[in-house]
């Protein structure tokens, strides 16, 4: 039983990928890339642009007031 648990833990850790966690500086103020479209992407003061153009939960326009969440080093905005 214990060997199975150890093997499962090792497989779980191996499946997490080789990229280590890193602390990123605050993304700063966000602006819309093209405010004329219904769901514009966000551009942050660090130069990064959101990977998504709509809120992943409600599918509404992204908000410039919420900081991004970085997934694999890429920013995702929220509403």
Backbone bond lengths (Angstrom), bond angles and torsions (degrees), N, CA, C in turn:
res aa  C-N    CA-C-N  psi(-1)  N-CA   C-N-CA  omega(-1)  CA-C   N-CA-C  phi
1 X - - - 1.455 - - 1.539 111.14 -
2 X 1.334 115.62 -44.08 1.462 119.56 -178.59 1.532 111.14 -67.73
3 X 1.329 117.18 -38.60 1.464 120.09 177.46 1.520 111.36 -62.40
4 X 1.305 115.95 -38.80 1.464 120.49 178.60 1.524 110.42 -63.34
5 X 1.320 116.47 -42.58 1.467 120.68 179.55 1.525 110.91 -65.21
6 X 1.320 117.41 -40.10 1.467 121.13 179.09 1.527 110.23 -66.94
7 X 1.317 116.42 -43.18 1.465 120.24 178.64 1.525 110.69 -63.23
8 X 1.320 116.81 -42.09 1.470 120.72 178.54 1.525 111.17 -63.50
9 X 1.329 117.47 -41.26 1.466 121.40 178.21 1.525 110.81 -63.96
10 X 1.341 116.81 -40.71 1.468 120.46 179.13 1.519 111.06 -65.18
11 X 1.319 117.34 -41.45 1.468 120.90 177.94 1.526 111.44 -65.97
12 X 1.314 116.53 -38.20 1.464 120.52 178.67 1.521 110.47 -63.93
13 X 1.321 117.48 -45.25 1.460 121.03 178.58 1.519 111.27 -64.96
14 X 1.309 117.60 -39.12 1.460 120.68 178.96 1.525 110.74 -65.98
15 X 1.322 117.01 -33.16 1.462 121.25 -179.44 1.516 113.43 -74.47
16 X 1.314 117.59 -13.28 1.463 120.42 -178.08 1.519 112.33 -75.22
17 X 1.299 118.05 -12.04 1.460 120.57 178.75 1.514 112.20 97.21
18 X 1.307 114.42 168.57 1.452 120.50 -176.14 1.525 112.76 -95.54
19 X 1.312 117.76 -8.02 1.460 120.03 -178.03 1.528 110.38 -76.40
20 X 1.321 117.79 120.56 1.464 119.60 179.86 1.531 110.91 -75.81
21 X 1.315 115.23 156.05 1.459 119.91 176.06 1.516 109.01 -68.44
22 X 1.314 116.81 146.23 1.459 120.45 178.28 1.522 109.96 -140.71
23 X 1.314 115.56 149.13 1.455 121.07 177.32 1.520 107.56 -91.85
24 X 1.323 115.84 123.90 1.461 120.72 -179.68 1.522 109.84 -102.85
25 X 1.329 117.60 148.39 1.461 119.42 176.48 1.522 109.91 -66.51
26 X 1.325 118.40 158.72 1.456 120.13 177.89 1.530 111.05 -55.44
27 X 1.318 115.84 141.27 1.465 120.59 -177.16 1.527 111.79 -71.03
28 X 1.325 117.44 -17.76 1.460 120.27 179.08 1.519 112.72 78.75
29 X 1.305 115.00 -164.33 1.463 121.44 -177.67 1.526 110.59 -69.06
30 X 1.318 115.10 138.37 1.465 120.39 179.21 1.526 110.01 -106.66
31 X 1.312 115.66 148.66 1.467 123.05 174.30 1.512 108.01 -134.41
32 X 1.329 115.99 156.85 1.457 120.18 176.64 1.524 109.73 -75.97
33 X 1.327 116.74 138.69 1.456 121.34 178.59 1.522 109.68 -68.12
34 X 1.342 117.08 -47.69 1.464 122.87 178.93 1.522 107.55 -139.59
35 X 1.321 116.82 93.11 1.465 121.68 -174.80 1.522 113.52 -66.28
36 X 1.325 118.64 -10.34 1.468 120.19 -177.43 1.529 113.10 -81.29
37 X 1.328 118.13 -14.92 1.468 119.88 179.23 1.523 110.31 -89.53
38 X 1.335 116.35 160.96 1.464 120.50 -175.56 1.535 112.32 -64.29
39 X 1.310 117.43 -41.58 1.460 122.25 -179.85 1.531 110.01 -127.47
40 X 1.325 116.66 83.20 1.477 119.01 -179.14 1.525 112.07 -77.93
41 X 1.307 115.65 151.59 1.466 121.66 173.02 1.527 108.37 -76.24
42 X 1.323 116.02 161.76 1.453 121.52 177.90 1.522 110.06 -103.20
43 X 1.322 115.57 140.75 1.464 120.98 172.60 1.518 107.13 -114.91
44 X 1.312 116.02 128.19 1.454 121.65 -176.43 1.522 110.25 -98.61
45 X 1.328 116.28 162.62 1.463 120.18 -174.81 1.526 112.92 -65.23
46 X 1.321 117.29 -17.23 1.465 119.36 176.35 1.526 112.12 -82.94
47 X 1.345 117.15 1.75 1.460 122.15 177.76 1.514 114.29 93.73
48 X 1.321 117.92 -10.21 1.460 119.74 -179.89 1.529 110.80 -77.41
49 X 1.322 115.62 151.85 1.467 122.85 -180.00 1.518 107.56 -119.66
50 X 1.337 116.61 137.83 1.463 120.58 -178.15 1.524 111.17 -60.26
51 X 1.303 115.40 142.83 1.463 121.52 178.40 1.526 110.89 -73.74
52 X 1.321 116.94 -27.49 1.461 120.72 -177.97 1.522 110.38 -107.81
53 X 1.325 115.93 157.06 1.462 120.48 178.24 1.523 111.87 -112.84
54 X 1.323 117.86 -6.37 1.461 122.07 177.99 1.522 108.59 -136.61
55 X 1.308 115.33 155.83 1.455 121.22 178.93 1.531 109.51 -60.83
56 X 1.333 118.38 130.61 1.460 119.81 -177.62 1.531 113.50 -66.48
57 X 1.322 117.91 -20.49 1.458 120.64 -177.03 1.525 111.27 -94.57
58 X 1.329 117.53 -54.35 1.474 120.87 -173.74 1.517 114.08 -102.38
59 X 1.320 117.37 -6.88 1.478 123.17 -179.67 1.531 112.58 64.42
60 X 1.334 117.03 22.02 1.467 121.73 176.29 1.521 110.71 -91.13
61 X 1.311 115.65 176.45 1.465 122.92 177.48 1.526 109.83 -61.16
62 X 1.330 116.30 140.88 1.462 121.10 177.77 1.519 110.64 -67.01
63 X 1.309 116.06 151.08 1.458 121.83 179.84 1.525 110.44 -103.73
64 X 1.323 115.66 137.41 1.467 120.22 177.18 1.527 111.26 -75.33
65 X 1.322 118.13 -9.51 1.463 121.88 -175.50 1.512 113.93 -88.32
66 X 1.331 118.70 -17.83 1.456 121.32 -179.30 1.522 109.91 -97.67
67 X 1.326 117.13 133.56 1.471 119.06 177.81 1.525 109.93 -70.24
68 X 1.315 117.02 154.61 1.467 119.33 179.82 1.526 111.64 -76.06
69 X 1.306 114.67 161.62 1.458 122.23 170.13 1.514 105.27 -109.55
70 X 1.322 116.65 129.50 1.461 120.78 -178.28 1.521 109.73 -93.22
71 X 1.316 115.96 127.23 1.461 123.08 175.72 1.518 106.70 -121.42
72 X 1.306 116.33 118.45 1.465 121.92 -176.04 1.530 111.45 53.68
73 X 1.332 115.96 37.65 1.455 121.23 176.88 1.521 114.93 80.68
74 X 1.334 117.81 4.04 1.467 121.39 -178.80 1.520 109.89 -113.26
75 X 1.350 117.76 135.12 1.464 120.81 -176.31 1.541 112.47 -79.48
76 X 1.331 115.17 140.52 1.459 122.55 174.09 1.530 107.21 -125.85
77 X 1.337 115.91 127.15 1.453 121.29 -178.53 1.513 112.45 -89.05
78 X 1.341 115.18 166.43 1.468 122.02 179.63 1.514 109.42 -135.59
79 X 1.339 115.38 170.38 1.474 119.48 -177.79 1.481 112.86 -108.71
